[in-house]
Amino acid sequence: MALSPADIDAGFAQLRSERALQRRLHEVRDPDFWRALNPELTISDFPLAARRARPAATSDIATQCRAQVIADGYFVTPPLIPADELARLVTGIERVVAAGFPSALAAVYDEYFNIFSGLDAVCAPLFGDDYVMITQGLWAFYVPSGDDGRTLWTAGAPHRDRMAPDARTLAHDVPSIMTIWIPLEDVTPDQSCLYVVPAPFDPDFYTAERNVHGERIRLQDIRCLPARAGSVLGWSSHLIHWGSRASQFAERPRVSVTMYFQRRDVPLWHPFHLDPLQPVSFLDRLMWIDHSMGRPGSLGGQRPEGV
């Protein structure tokens, strides 16, 4: 299929952004640069040393999450993360973007990982008490008003996540691995809201097919997922999902963060993972970010053997 002029322009814009990033690697690789950029945020060896207190999700919420992910392939909770914690990370991401960097580089800060901590009331019933946070694919999203969703670093086009088919999902059970996505501010359809094709309406959901065949999807079956700040959204790696084009009239950018969570009693999908008891160096974080950006080694993070 021939590329449209808008696709070509987006490709050149992406290339310019990547070249600009390469010219600033001396700043990217300096933790003191990031500390000065966001002095209210921290970079330490143990980002999850202090467990975050969260409003406990009721058993009804946990039960609904389990039922919804089995039935529809995704779940949505009420807000669970305090507003002040969300606001600190929003400010941090805004400063990263204003300084001319991809929003994903906000994952150098402890606060990025802290947002995902303390969610046992929701996640333990789904993944078991000793679930794992997978750091391959982590991302901080910043989708400005009017963004058309054509670049690699803002809103994603319709896709399934990259891992192999999940045997538990194929068996109509709770998935062994899921995307966990947290909006840091309220997200409306104007702000590049998430859209999904619920499992019952995707003829390929319970198969090994990983490609998205748009001609097989009925438009009326697509579901919009507006979300309140601090709520938790999760979905199966089989679920077709994407971020829409943002309206030029959106009052705020869409700011959100994401990471994979998986069960520990199955093989790790990827060796990059967060262990609360093990140190996480600044170079580890750069490595996770540059792999998530699809440019392994470009930021200079350390690379373990066999990866």
Buried (B, 14 or more C-beta within 10 A) or exposed (E): EEEEEEEEEBBEEBEEBBEEBEEEEEBBBEBEBBBEBBEEBEBEEEBBEEEBEBEEBEEEBBEBBBEBBBEBBBBBBEBBBEEEBBEBBBBBBBBBBEBEBBBBBBBBBBBBBBBBBBBBBBBEBBBBEEBBBBBBBBBBBBBBBEBBBBBBBBBBEBEBBEBEBBEBBBEEEBBBBBBBBBBBBBBBBBBBBBBBBBBEBBEBBBEEBBEBEEEEBEEEEBBEBBBEBBBBBBBBBBBBBBBBEBBEEBEBBBBBBBBBBBBBEBEBBBEBBBEEEEEBEBBBBBBBBBBBBEBEEBBBBEEEEEE
